[in-house]
Amino acid sequence: MDEQLSTITSVLQERFGVVPSEFRGDASLVVLPETIVNVCQVLRDEFEFEMLVEETAVDYWPEETPRFHLVYGIRSIKNKRFLMLRVHLNGNSPSIMSIETIYANANWFERELWDMFGIRFEGHSDLRRIIMPNDWEGHPLRKNYPLGYEEVQFSFNFKEIDDRKPFAVE
């Protein structure tokens, strides 16, 4: 982690109690759910992280505490820095404040996360399905989502394979 990123991490750790970590030179911060909006505001306004690159989630079911990890990737184009934020969310009906007011493109990311994982973003301007049909039941990327597939409709004929002549070796 470079010196500037260490300074940023120290400031956020002091103000918001984030927990820093580093893996192969990439910095990440574990952020409390109730501070995500303030952390993003400080990163954008004070440290010039002007771009939300990604916002996604991981489901660790059957664990319930925490079941979900929200992952935010933010970038400072001007300073050529990238930072990952991780937020742990519990249970079957997770909820967190939207960061749409900080990063406008969070609108689409958060709609996708609502649609696929069922994570509710409080204060979101238009939280509705974006991928699945409006009448769809459930959230397909949850690990406990029923797959509902049909059994494969073919039979495997071992006799036919056993009777087949081996390939000629030249």
Steps between C-alpha positions, in 0.01 A plus 500: 500500500646837404548783748200705385268200524633431849415856599148467359454170684619653828257792469206269427602265778506787749170659385289196419668195650571330169722192507774513236653200326732441210530206264770490232536877505126572475349692789153433635302633792227327697239768564210493747163505317382813680807700388517408130344826376733714713808298403416535129433873545840554663678289238340698217525850647825490693707235323377535140358150451262626234394174336299201620635219284301210639250404765426133548423243769600157623260261676665283768187295574448294718688744723266765635749727675603648266315340213576762235806705418437809289808594303555853368788581266587869479768672297688827506581564136692816581723328759503156332373314807247224553336399826259221590239546772332197658184517707366198692122455510309245707194288441239431240372856456817712485473877477748788464488868404539577130812684381315626193525859625881468511552300179212531252588176319429307823136520387540214252738295716262516796199409287687194378597402855139540613378292208752217524584487875206673670717762672285806572656843450327757719458842338544365146305706245362209295557161664333252264599198297744562217581150368219265600132554403299711745288203609804276573501334842824504699857605435691258271859563617428403859662168576179365652292588192330186362649409164182346360672328212377182334688175494701441185289310247750252362640169604862404497571177313811337650462195270530716190820657631648164598426352154661790315830426332800684641662774298772382268845613608736576217 
